[in-house]
Amino acid sequence: MKLSKENFDKLNKNFLYKRQPCNGGSEPYWCRNWTFICQNSDDGKAFMVDTYFRNSSIEVTDENIDFFKFVFDFREVRKIRDSEIDEYDDADLIWAATDSGGYSCGHIHWVKNDCKKSISKLINKTKNEISSLQSKIRFAEAELSKLEQNELNTECLAATQAEGGEG
């Protein structure tokens, strides 16, 4: 199994690649993302290094090169915080795990460098925040009213007892 110079030259260390899990284990994503960065060696070999711990790799050959699919060029994208996901159009989001957080720990969304936040999504997010704050205020006002009513009842009970009433 060898990698031709033509295929070797197609690989790019700035690209993120993905492939389907190749082992049939019960947990194929255990300590693997199945997203890869390419590392070329001086002897003309190339290896796809899994991004999870970057300690496992698959040698690229002419037979398996087509299993690795281009995801993005790291120079053309930026990672966004999980709290920003709802600020971009869904079509602009790229979902790819590139570290040991895997797919279950967040921090896996990317957008193109020139991508702008969606005004309509930002408006909706702000409206939702306002609605949530209004609900919190109504709840706090109700709690305050209960506490004040309870305080009045306690004062009335104490006054009645001081006057010799049974309470």
VMD Tcl script that builds the backbone (N, CA, C; Angstrom):
set m [mol new atoms 501]
animate dup $m
set s [atomselect $m all]
$s set {name element resname resid chain x y z} {
  {N N MET 1 A 0.848 -1.178 0.000}
  {CA C MET 1 A 0.000 0.000 0.000}
  {C C MET 1 A 0.889 1.236 0.000}
  {N N LYS 2 A 0.742 2.003 -1.020}
  {CA C LYS 2 A 1.585 3.165 -1.217}
  {C C LYS 2 A 0.710 4.370 -1.563}
  {N N LEU 3 A 1.259 5.517 -1.379}
  {CA C LEU 3 A 0.578 6.756 -1.729}
  {C C LEU 3 A 1.333 7.400 -2.888}
  {N N SER 4 A 0.643 7.586 -3.994}
  {CA C SER 4 A 1.278 8.187 -5.165}
  {C C SER 4 A 1.594 9.658 -4.899}
  {N N LYS 5 A 2.557 10.189 -5.629}
  {CA C LYS 5 A 2.910 11.606 -5.487}
  {C C LYS 5 A 1.705 12.482 -5.814}
  {N N GLU 6 A 0.923 12.084 -6.801}
  {CA C GLU 6 A -0.278 12.852 -7.183}
  {C C GLU 6 A -1.238 12.973 -6.001}
  {N N ASN 7 A -1.514 11.863 -5.321}
  {CA C ASN 7 A -2.407 11.899 -4.159}
  {C C ASN 7 A -1.753 12.578 -2.964}
  {N N PHE 8 A -0.457 12.376 -2.782}
  {CA C PHE 8 A 0.268 13.039 -1.699}
  {C C PHE 8 A 0.122 14.554 -1.831}
  {N N ASP 9 A 0.242 15.053 -3.050}
  {CA C ASP 9 A 0.166 16.494 -3.298}
  {C C ASP 9 A -1.237 17.064 -3.093}
  {N N LYS 10 A -2.259 16.226 -3.094}
  {CA C LYS 10 A -3.638 16.686 -2.862}
  {C C LYS 10 A -3.898 17.002 -1.394}
  {N N LEU 11 A -3.134 16.396 -0.517}
  {CA C LEU 11 A -3.361 16.543 0.921}
  {C C LEU 11 A -2.827 17.883 1.412}
  {N N ASN 12 A -3.511 18.446 2.403}
  {CA C ASN 12 A -3.140 19.764 2.896}
  {C C ASN 12 A -3.174 19.759 4.413}
  {N N LYS 13 A -2.083 20.173 5.039}
  {CA C LYS 13 A -1.999 20.180 6.504}
  {C C LYS 13 A -2.897 21.236 7.141}
  {N N ASN 14 A -3.429 22.170 6.355}
  {CA C ASN 14 A -4.330 23.198 6.875}
  {C C ASN 14 A -5.799 22.786 6.827}
  {N N PHE 15 A -6.066 21.633 6.265}
  {CA C PHE 15 A -7.447 21.173 6.107}
  {C C PHE 15 A -7.851 20.262 7.257}
  {N N LEU 16 A -9.135 20.296 7.564}
  {CA C LEU 16 A -9.723 19.301 8.454}
  {C C LEU 16 A -10.436 18.301 7.560}
  {N N TYR 17 A -10.200 17.032 7.816}
  {CA C TYR 17 A -10.826 15.948 7.072}
  {C C TYR 17 A -11.690 15.136 8.029}
  {N N LYS 18 A -12.625 14.396 7.479}
  {CA C LYS 18 A -13.418 13.468 8.291}
  {C C LYS 18 A -13.549 12.162 7.529}
  {N N ARG 19 A -13.898 11.135 8.263}
  {CA C ARG 19 A -14.215 9.849 7.643}
  {C C ARG 19 A -15.131 9.074 8.576}
  {N N GLN 20 A -15.803 8.125 8.018}
  {CA C GLN 20 A -16.659 7.264 8.819}
  {C C GLN 20 A -15.780 6.359 9.673}
  {N N PRO 21 A -16.236 6.022 10.881}
  {CA C PRO 21 A -15.461 5.090 11.712}
  {C C PRO 21 A -15.192 3.798 10.957}
  {N N CYS 22 A -13.971 3.299 11.084}
  {CA C CYS 22 A -13.627 2.112 10.314}
  {C C CYS 22 A -13.598 0.840 11.140}
  {N N ASN 23 A -13.709 0.947 12.467}
  {CA C ASN 23 A -13.778 -0.291 13.242}
  {C C ASN 23 A -15.199 -0.485 13.743}
  {N N GLY 24 A -15.604 -1.683 13.897}
  {CA C GLY 24 A -16.985 -1.986 14.258}
  {C C GLY 24 A -17.215 -2.104 15.742}
  {N N GLY 25 A -16.414 -1.433 16.558}
  {CA C GLY 25 A -16.575 -1.512 18.005}
  {C C GLY 25 A -17.903 -0.935 18.458}
  {N N SER 26 A -18.247 -1.213 19.699}
  {CA C SER 26 A -19.528 -0.742 20.220}
  {C C SER 26 A -19.529 0.763 20.463}
  {N N GLU 27 A -18.356 1.361 20.655}
  {CA C GLU 27 A -18.256 2.801 20.871}
  {C C GLU 27 A -17.162 3.365 19.969}
  {N N PRO 28 A -17.477 3.553 18.698}
  {CA C PRO 28 A -16.429 3.986 17.760}
  {C C PRO 28 A -15.884 5.384 18.047}
  {N N TYR 29 A -16.612 6.195 18.821}
  {CA C TYR 29 A -16.138 7.543 19.122}
  {C C TYR 29 A -15.403 7.624 20.454}
  {N N TRP 30 A -15.124 6.462 21.063}
  {CA C TRP 30 A -14.381 6.461 22.310}
  {C C TRP 30 A -12.949 6.911 22.006}
  {N N CYS 31 A -12.591 8.090 22.528}
  {CA C CYS 31 A -11.260 8.689 22.336}
  {C C CYS 31 A -10.903 8.919 20.874}
  {N N ARG 32 A -11.916 9.126 20.050}
  {CA C ARG 32 A -11.711 9.457 18.640}
  {C C ARG 32 A -12.832 10.395 18.195}
  {N N ASN 33 A -12.477 11.314 17.326}
  {CA C ASN 33 A -13.472 12.197 16.719}
  {C C ASN 33 A -13.798 11.776 15.300}
  {N N TRP 34 A -12.893 11.065 14.685}
  {CA C TRP 34 A -12.987 10.727 13.261}
  {C C TRP 34 A -12.942 11.993 12.404}
  {N N THR 35 A -12.286 13.012 12.954}
  {CA C THR 35 A -11.879 14.177 12.173}
  {C C THR 35 A -10.357 14.200 12.259}
  {N N PHE 36 A -9.728 14.636 11.170}
  {CA C PHE 36 A -8.284 14.443 11.052}
  {C C PHE 36 A -7.579 15.676 10.504}
  {N N ILE 37 A -6.325 15.812 10.925}
  {CA C ILE 37 A -5.414 16.738 10.274}
  {C C ILE 37 A -4.331 15.880 9.622}
  {N N CYS 38 A -3.808 16.363 8.528}
  {CA C CYS 38 A -2.817 15.596 7.781}
  {C C CYS 38 A -1.410 15.966 8.236}
  {N N GLN 39 A -0.594 14.943 8.426}
  {CA C GLN 39 A 0.822 15.159 8.699}
  {C C GLN 39 A 1.614 14.389 7.659}
  {N N ASN 40 A 2.490 15.101 6.988}
  {CA C ASN 40 A 3.321 14.478 5.967}
  {C C ASN 40 A 4.695 14.189 6.541}
  {N N SER 41 A 5.242 13.073 6.133}
  {CA C SER 41 A 6.594 12.749 6.571}
  {C C SER 41 A 7.567 13.045 5.435}
  {N N ASP 42 A 8.838 13.114 5.777}
  {CA C ASP 42 A 9.869 13.432 4.784}
  {C C ASP 42 A 10.059 12.330 3.748}
  {N N ASP 43 A 9.613 11.123 4.088}
  {CA C ASP 43 A 9.802 10.005 3.150}
  {C C ASP 43 A 8.613 9.808 2.211}
  {N N GLY 44 A 7.757 10.824 2.092}
  {CA C GLY 44 A 6.657 10.747 1.141}
  {C C GLY 44 A 5.413 10.064 1.663}
  {N N LYS 45 A 5.372 9.766 2.948}
  {CA C LYS 45 A 4.180 9.166 3.544}
  {C C LYS 45 A 3.325 10.277 4.154}
  {N N ALA 46 A 2.044 10.009 4.222}
  {CA C ALA 46 A 1.117 10.951 4.855}
  {C C ALA 46 A 0.264 10.181 5.847}
  {N N PHE 47 A -0.047 10.848 6.941}
  {CA C PHE 47 A -0.855 10.240 7.987}
  {C C PHE 47 A -1.994 11.179 8.348}
  {N N MET 48 A -3.173 10.613 8.521}
  {CA C MET 48 A -4.307 11.358 9.033}
  {C C MET 48 A -4.327 11.122 10.539}
  {N N VAL 49 A -4.152 12.211 11.284}
  {CA C VAL 49 A -4.064 12.143 12.738}
  {C C VAL 49 A -5.407 12.562 13.316}
  {N N ASP 50 A -6.004 11.677 14.110}
  {CA C ASP 50 A -7.297 11.989 14.718}
  {C C ASP 50 A -7.134 13.172 15.663}
  {N N THR 51 A -8.091 14.071 15.648}
  {CA C THR 51 A -7.997 15.316 16.422}
  {C C THR 51 A -8.325 15.156 17.901}
  {N N TYR 52 A -8.794 13.995 18.328}
  {CA C TYR 52 A -9.205 13.831 19.724}
  {C C TYR 52 A -8.019 14.035 20.667}
  {N N PHE 53 A -7.057 13.133 20.633}
  {CA C PHE 53 A -5.836 13.276 21.424}
  {C C PHE 53 A -4.616 13.530 20.546}
  {N N ARG 54 A -4.817 13.390 19.242}
  {CA C ARG 54 A -3.731 13.520 18.267}
  {C C ARG 54 A -2.639 12.488 18.509}
  {N N ASN 55 A -3.069 11.334 19.020}
  {CA C ASN 55 A -2.093 10.266 19.265}
  {C C ASN 55 A -2.403 8.999 18.469}
  {N N SER 56 A -3.414 9.049 17.622}
  {CA C SER 56 A -3.701 7.896 16.767}
  {C C SER 56 A -3.794 8.400 15.330}
  {N N SER 57 A -3.301 7.589 14.431}
  {CA C SER 57 A -3.279 8.030 13.038}
  {C C SER 57 A -3.516 6.850 12.106}
  {N N ILE 58 A -3.855 7.203 10.882}
  {CA C ILE 58 A -4.064 6.219 9.825}
  {C C ILE 58 A -3.161 6.633 8.669}
  {N N GLU 59 A -2.358 5.716 8.208}
  {CA C GLU 59 A -1.525 6.034 7.047}
  {C C GLU 59 A -2.420 6.159 5.818}
  {N N VAL 60 A -2.197 7.207 5.045}
  {CA C VAL 60 A -2.985 7.445 3.842}
  {C C VAL 60 A -2.334 6.694 2.686}
  {N N THR 61 A -3.161 5.969 1.958}
  {CA C THR 61 A -2.693 5.236 0.780}
  {C C THR 61 A -3.599 5.581 -0.399}
  {N N ASP 62 A -3.186 5.140 -1.565}
  {CA C ASP 62 A -4.046 5.345 -2.738}
  {C C ASP 62 A -5.376 4.621 -2.568}
  {N N GLU 63 A -5.371 3.539 -1.787}
  {CA C GLU 63 A -6.590 2.750 -1.581}
  {C C GLU 63 A -7.580 3.405 -0.616}
  {N N ASN 64 A -7.086 4.203 0.339}
  {CA C ASN 64 A -8.009 4.761 1.339}
  {C C ASN 64 A -8.150 6.284 1.279}
  {N N ILE 65 A -7.458 6.947 0.399}
  {CA C ILE 65 A -7.485 8.416 0.380}
  {C C ILE 65 A -8.896 8.973 0.181}
  {N N ASP 66 A -9.716 8.284 -0.593}
  {CA C ASP 66 A -11.065 8.777 -0.857}
  {C C ASP 66 A -12.008 8.627 0.335}
  {N N PHE 67 A -11.593 7.894 1.366}
  {CA C PHE 67 A -12.400 7.781 2.581}
  {C C PHE 67 A -12.367 9.073 3.397}
  {N N PHE 68 A -11.331 9.878 3.174}
  {CA C PHE 68 A -11.154 11.120 3.927}
  {C C PHE 68 A -11.773 12.268 3.144}
  {N N LYS 69 A -12.774 12.900 3.737}
  {CA C LYS 69 A -13.523 13.977 3.077}
  {C C LYS 69 A -13.132 15.323 3.676}
  {N N PHE 70 A -12.969 16.287 2.818}
  {CA C PHE 70 A -12.641 17.648 3.227}
  {C C PHE 70 A -13.802 18.241 4.030}
  {N N VAL 71 A -13.488 18.877 5.155}
  {CA C VAL 71 A -14.494 19.570 5.963}
  {C C VAL 71 A -14.311 21.080 5.809}
  {N N PHE 72 A -13.140 21.574 6.136}
  {CA C PHE 72 A -12.841 22.996 5.964}
  {C C PHE 72 A -11.339 23.226 6.021}
  {N N ASP 73 A -10.960 24.431 5.619}
  {CA C ASP 73 A -9.582 24.904 5.721}
  {C C ASP 73 A -9.511 25.737 7.001}
  {N N PHE 74 A -8.649 25.359 7.929}
  {CA C PHE 74 A -8.552 26.069 9.208}
  {C C PHE 74 A -8.270 27.566 9.030}
  {N N ARG 75 A -7.644 27.939 7.936}
  {CA C ARG 75 A -7.333 29.348 7.694}
  {C C ARG 75 A -8.575 30.154 7.321}
  {N N GLU 76 A -9.659 29.463 6.969}
  {CA C GLU 76 A -10.872 30.136 6.488}
  {C C GLU 76 A -12.031 30.117 7.474}
  {N N VAL 77 A -11.825 29.536 8.657}
  {CA C VAL 77 A -12.904 29.420 9.635}
  {C C VAL 77 A -12.432 29.876 11.005}
  {N N ARG 78 A -13.427 30.082 11.874}
  {CA C ARG 78 A -13.141 30.379 13.270}
  {C C ARG 78 A -14.146 29.641 14.136}
  {N N LYS 79 A -13.667 29.223 15.293}
  {CA C LYS 79 A -14.533 28.519 16.239}
  {C C LYS 79 A -15.362 29.561 16.981}
  {N N ILE 80 A -16.627 29.230 17.240}
  {CA C ILE 80 A -17.481 30.132 18.014}
  {C C ILE 80 A -17.865 29.461 19.325}
  {N N ARG 81 A -18.213 30.294 20.298}
  {CA C ARG 81 A -18.635 29.776 21.604}
  {C C ARG 81 A -20.027 29.148 21.486}
  {N N ASP 82 A -20.304 28.202 22.336}
  {CA C ASP 82 A -21.622 27.550 22.339}
  {C C ASP 82 A -22.740 28.567 22.527}
  {N N SER 83 A -22.476 29.621 23.299}
  {CA C SER 83 A -23.500 30.632 23.548}
  {C C SER 83 A -23.814 31.470 22.308}
  {N N GLU 84 A -23.029 31.332 21.258}
  {CA C GLU 84 A -23.242 32.100 20.025}
  {C C GLU 84 A -23.955 31.304 18.927}
  {N N ILE 85 A -24.155 30.024 19.140}
  {CA C ILE 85 A -24.722 29.167 18.098}
  {C C ILE 85 A -26.051 29.705 17.582}
  {N N ASP 86 A -26.881 30.195 18.500}
  {CA C ASP 86 A -28.205 30.683 18.105}
  {C C ASP 86 A -28.167 32.101 17.530}
  {N N GLU 87 A -26.978 32.595 17.224}
  {CA C GLU 87 A -26.844 33.928 16.637}
  {C C GLU 87 A -26.483 33.876 15.146}
  {N N TYR 88 A -26.300 32.669 14.629}
  {CA C TYR 88 A -25.933 32.482 13.218}
  {C C TYR 88 A -27.001 31.662 12.511}
  {N N ASP 89 A -27.156 31.891 11.224}
  {CA C ASP 89 A -28.053 31.055 10.435}
  {C C ASP 89 A -27.521 29.625 10.449}
  {N N ASP 90 A -28.426 28.667 10.534}
  {CA C ASP 90 A -28.031 27.261 10.607}
  {C C ASP 90 A -27.137 26.860 9.435}
  {N N ALA 91 A -27.398 27.404 8.275}
  {CA C ALA 91 A -26.613 27.055 7.087}
  {C C ALA 91 A -25.162 27.520 7.193}
  {N N ASP 92 A -24.896 28.482 8.071}
  {CA C ASP 92 A -23.535 28.994 8.237}
  {C C ASP 92 A -22.719 28.214 9.260}
  {N N LEU 93 A -23.373 27.378 10.047}
  {CA C LEU 93 A -22.680 26.628 11.100}
  {C C LEU 93 A -22.044 25.364 10.552}
  {N N ILE 94 A -20.818 25.110 10.998}
  {CA C ILE 94 A -20.115 23.871 10.664}
  {C C ILE 94 A -19.902 23.145 11.985}
  {N N TRP 95 A -20.306 21.901 12.022}
  {CA C TRP 95 A -20.246 21.100 13.248}
  {C C TRP 95 A -19.090 20.125 13.111}
  {N N ALA 96 A -18.021 20.316 13.894}
  {CA C ALA 96 A -16.860 19.420 13.797}
  {C C ALA 96 A -16.071 19.465 15.098}
  {N N ALA 97 A -15.867 18.298 15.677}
  {CA C ALA 97 A -15.057 18.190 16.885}
  {C C ALA 97 A -13.586 18.150 16.477}
  {N N THR 98 A -12.766 18.940 17.174}
  {CA C THR 98 A -11.352 19.006 16.819}
  {C C THR 98 A -10.433 18.903 18.026}
  {N N ASP 99 A -10.949 18.410 19.142}
  {CA C ASP 99 A -10.104 18.243 20.319}
  {C C ASP 99 A -10.690 17.144 21.208}
  {N N SER 100 A -10.117 16.968 22.389}
  {CA C SER 100 A -10.528 15.866 23.253}
  {C C SER 100 A -11.880 16.076 23.911}
  {N N GLY 101 A -12.526 17.205 23.651}
  {CA C GLY 101 A -13.891 17.381 24.130}
  {C C GLY 101 A -14.859 16.510 23.347}
  {N N GLY 102 A -14.434 16.075 22.183}
  {CA C GLY 102 A -15.279 15.224 21.355}
  {C C GLY 102 A -16.553 15.926 20.954}
  {N N TYR 103 A -17.562 15.138 20.647}
  {CA C TYR 103 A -18.842 15.689 20.204}
  {C C TYR 103 A -19.806 15.923 21.360}
  {N N SER 104 A -19.432 15.534 22.577}
  {CA C SER 104 A -20.377 15.631 23.684}
  {C C SER 104 A -20.120 16.809 24.613}
  {N N CYS 105 A -19.028 17.513 24.446}
  {CA C CYS 105 A -18.681 18.568 25.405}
  {C C CYS 105 A -18.795 19.978 24.849}
  {N N GLY 106 A -19.427 20.133 23.718}
  {CA C GLY 106 A -19.574 21.469 23.155}
  {C C GLY 106 A -18.312 21.949 22.462}
  {N N HIS 107 A -18.282 23.220 22.168}
  {CA C HIS 107 A -17.140 23.857 21.502}
  {C C HIS 107 A -16.817 23.188 20.169}
  {N N ILE 108 A -17.846 22.898 19.404}
  {CA C ILE 108 A -17.618 22.178 18.156}
  {C C ILE 108 A -18.204 22.890 16.947}
  {N N HIS 109 A -18.549 24.159 17.106}
  {CA C HIS 109 A -19.151 24.895 16.000}
  {C C HIS 109 A -18.163 25.900 15.432}
  {N N TRP 110 A -18.153 25.952 14.126}
  {CA C TRP 110 A -17.258 26.820 13.380}
  {C C TRP 110 A -18.083 27.592 12.365}
  {N N VAL 111 A -17.594 28.762 11.975}
  {CA C VAL 111 A -18.188 29.540 10.893}
  {C C VAL 111 A -17.048 30.075 10.029}
  {N N LYS 112 A -17.372 30.430 8.800}
  {CA C LYS 112 A -16.390 31.056 7.912}
  {C C LYS 112 A -15.933 32.370 8.538}
  {N N ASN 113 A -14.703 32.751 8.293}
  {CA C ASN 113 A -14.154 33.978 8.879}
  {C C ASN 113 A -14.983 35.218 8.552}
  {N N ASP 114 A -15.548 35.267 7.368}
  {CA C ASP 114 A -16.306 36.452 6.963}
  {C C ASP 114 A -17.799 36.357 7.287}
  {N N CYS 115 A -18.191 35.321 7.983}
  {CA C CYS 115 A -19.604 35.123 8.318}
  {C C CYS 115 A -20.052 36.146 9.364}
  {N N LYS 116 A -21.209 36.711 9.141}
  {CA C LYS 116 A -21.788 37.692 10.062}
  {C C LYS 116 A -22.932 37.047 10.843}
  {N N LYS 117 A -23.160 37.551 12.033}
  {CA C LYS 117 A -24.286 37.077 12.830}
  {C C LYS 117 A -25.586 37.486 12.151}
  {N N SER 118 A -26.594 36.675 12.337}
  {CA C SER 118 A -27.903 36.913 11.741}
  {C C SER 118 A -28.674 37.946 12.567}
  {N N ILE 119 A -29.067 39.040 11.918}
  {CA C ILE 119 A -29.827 40.087 12.619}
  {C C ILE 119 A -31.147 39.529 13.146}
  {N N SER 120 A -31.844 38.736 12.340}
  {CA C SER 120 A -33.132 38.196 12.802}
  {C C SER 120 A -32.940 37.245 13.981}
  {N N LYS 121 A -31.857 36.461 13.970}
  {CA C LYS 121 A -31.607 35.574 15.118}
  {C C LYS 121 A -31.225 36.377 16.355}
  {N N LEU 122 A -30.466 37.455 16.177}
  {CA C LEU 122 A -30.110 38.302 17.312}
  {C C LEU 122 A -31.341 38.990 17.894}
  {N N ILE 123 A -32.258 39.425 17.023}
  {CA C ILE 123 A -33.512 40.029 17.492}
  {C C ILE 123 A -34.311 39.012 18.290}
  {N N ASN 124 A -34.459 37.803 17.763}
  {CA C ASN 124 A -35.200 36.757 18.483}
  {C C ASN 124 A -34.546 36.416 19.815}
  {N N LYS 125 A -33.222 36.338 19.827}
  {CA C LYS 125 A -32.513 36.023 21.063}
  {C C LYS 125 A -32.745 37.124 22.101}
  {N N THR 126 A -32.694 38.370 21.670}
  {CA C THR 126 A -32.908 39.493 22.583}
  {C C THR 126 A -34.342 39.515 23.095}
  {N N LYS 127 A -35.308 39.246 22.209}
  {CA C LYS 127 A -36.710 39.173 22.654}
  {C C LYS 127 A -36.894 38.068 23.684}
  {N N ASN 128 A -36.270 36.927 23.459}
  {CA C ASN 128 A -36.369 35.818 24.415}
  {C C ASN 128 A -35.738 36.185 25.755}
  {N N GLU 129 A -34.607 36.890 25.721}
  {CA C GLU 129 A -33.972 37.324 26.963}
  {C C GLU 129 A -34.874 38.298 27.718}
  {N N ILE 130 A -35.495 39.225 26.999}
  {CA C ILE 130 A -36.418 40.192 27.631}
  {C C ILE 130 A -37.599 39.453 28.253}
  {N N SER 131 A -38.171 38.511 27.523}
  {CA C SER 131 A -39.300 37.734 28.029}
  {C C SER 131 A -38.901 36.953 29.281}
  {N N SER 132 A -37.736 36.361 29.259}
  {CA C SER 132 A -37.255 35.614 30.416}
  {C C SER 132 A -37.066 36.531 31.615}
  {N N LEU 133 A -36.490 37.703 31.386}
  {CA C LEU 133 A -36.300 38.656 32.490}
  {C C LEU 133 A -37.638 39.156 33.031}
  {N N GLN 134 A -38.600 39.379 32.135}
  {CA C GLN 134 A -39.930 39.803 32.585}
  {C C GLN 134 A -40.572 38.725 33.444}
  {N N SER 135 A -40.416 37.469 33.067}
  {CA C SER 135 A -40.951 36.360 33.872}
  {C C SER 135 A -40.285 36.314 35.240}
  {N N LYS 136 A -38.980 36.519 35.269}
  {CA C LYS 136 A -38.256 36.520 36.544}
  {C C LYS 136 A -38.739 37.659 37.436}
  {N N ILE 137 A -38.992 38.818 36.837}
  {CA C ILE 137 A -39.495 39.963 37.608}
  {C C ILE 137 A -40.870 39.652 38.180}
  {N N ARG 138 A -41.775 39.084 37.342}
  {CA C ARG 138 A -43.118 38.737 37.833}
  {C C ARG 138 A -43.024 37.728 38.980}
  {N N PHE 139 A -42.173 36.747 38.850}
  {CA C PHE 139 A -41.995 35.749 39.903}
  {C C PHE 139 A -41.467 36.411 41.175}
  {N N ALA 140 A -40.469 37.275 41.030}
  {CA C ALA 140 A -39.891 37.946 42.196}
  {C C ALA 140 A -40.928 38.855 42.873}
  {N N GLU 141 A -41.744 39.550 42.084}
  {CA C GLU 141 A -42.793 40.400 42.654}
  {C C GLU 141 A -43.813 39.565 43.410}
  {N N ALA 142 A -44.177 38.396 42.874}
  {CA C ALA 142 A -45.124 37.513 43.562}
  {C C ALA 142 A -44.519 37.006 44.872}
  {N N GLU 143 A -43.269 36.645 44.847}
  {CA C GLU 143 A -42.591 36.184 46.064}
  {C C GLU 143 A -42.541 37.309 47.102}
  {N N LEU 144 A -42.220 38.506 46.652}
  {CA C LEU 144 A -42.174 39.650 47.549}
  {C C LEU 144 A -43.543 39.901 48.177}
  {N N SER 145 A -44.579 39.828 47.370}
  {CA C SER 145 A -45.938 40.040 47.865}
  {C C SER 145 A -46.284 38.999 48.925}
  {N N LYS 146 A -45.930 37.745 48.689}
  {CA C LYS 146 A -46.196 36.676 49.670}
  {C C LYS 146 A -45.450 36.949 50.972}
  {N N LEU 147 A -44.183 37.365 50.834}
  {CA C LEU 147 A -43.389 37.640 52.033}
  {C C LEU 147 A -43.964 38.809 52.816}
  {N N GLU 148 A -44.353 39.855 52.102}
  {CA C GLU 148 A -44.932 41.018 52.776}
  {C C GLU 148 A -46.257 40.653 53.440}
  {N N GLN 149 A -47.082 39.859 52.775}
  {CA C GLN 149 A -48.354 39.414 53.348}
  {C C GLN 149 A -48.099 38.555 54.581}
  {N N ASN 150 A -47.127 37.694 54.497}
  {CA C ASN 150 A -46.779 36.842 55.634}
  {C C ASN 150 A -46.285 37.700 56.791}
  {N N GLU 151 A -45.506 38.743 56.476}
  {CA C GLU 151 A -45.013 39.645 57.515}
  {C C GLU 151 A -46.177 40.379 58.184}
  {N N LEU 152 A -47.159 40.834 57.406}
  {CA C LEU 152 A -48.337 41.502 57.964}
  {C C LEU 152 A -49.114 40.552 58.862}
  {N N ASN 153 A -49.302 39.332 58.395}
  {CA C ASN 153 A -50.025 38.337 59.197}
  {C C ASN 153 A -49.295 38.061 60.502}
  {N N THR 154 A -47.971 37.999 60.442}
  {CA C THR 154 A -47.173 37.751 61.642}
  {C C THR 154 A -47.296 38.922 62.606}
  {N N GLU 155 A -47.270 40.161 62.076}
  {CA C GLU 155 A -47.412 41.355 62.926}
  {C C GLU 155 A -48.788 41.393 63.581}
  {N N CYS 156 A -49.847 41.049 62.823}
  {CA C CYS 156 A -51.204 41.039 63.377}
  {C C CYS 156 A -51.326 39.998 64.466}
  {N N LEU 157 A -50.731 38.830 64.243}
  {CA C LEU 157 A -50.773 37.766 65.232}
  {C C LEU 157 A -50.039 38.203 66.503}
  {N N ALA 158 A -48.910 38.836 66.348}
  {CA C ALA 158 A -48.134 39.288 67.518}
  {C C ALA 158 A -48.902 40.371 68.274}
  {N N ALA 159 A -49.544 41.283 67.574}
  {CA C ALA 159 A -50.325 42.354 68.219}
  {C C ALA 159 A -51.512 41.753 68.981}
  {N N THR 160 A -52.203 40.795 68.374}
  {CA C THR 160 A -53.349 40.163 69.006}
  {C C THR 160 A -52.914 39.442 70.284}
  {N N GLN 161 A -51.805 38.760 70.234}
  {CA C GLN 161 A -51.296 38.047 71.398}
  {C C GLN 161 A -50.890 39.020 72.492}
  {N N ALA 162 A -50.324 40.178 72.122}
  {CA C ALA 162 A -49.899 41.183 73.110}
  {C C ALA 162 A -51.091 41.786 73.805}
  {N N GLU 163 A -52.236 41.849 73.127}
  {CA C GLU 163 A -53.435 42.432 73.711}
  {C C GLU 163 A -54.185 41.398 74.564}
  {N N GLY 164 A -53.651 40.187 74.624}
  {CA C GLY 164 A -54.297 39.164 75.444}
  {C C GLY 164 A -55.179 38.249 74.653}
  {N N GLY 165 A -55.162 38.383 73.343}
  {CA C GLY 165 A -55.966 37.494 72.509}
  {C C GLY 165 A -55.298 36.136 72.377}
  {N N GLU 166 A -56.029 35.213 71.853}
  {CA C GLU 166 A -55.499 33.862 71.771}
  {C C GLU 166 A -54.639 33.677 70.530}
  {N N GLY 167 A -54.955 34.283 69.435}
  {CA C GLY 167 A -54.170 34.179 68.229}
  {C C GLY 167 A -54.258 32.915 67.603}
}
mol reanalyze $m
mol bondsrecalc $m
mol representation Tube
mol addrep $m
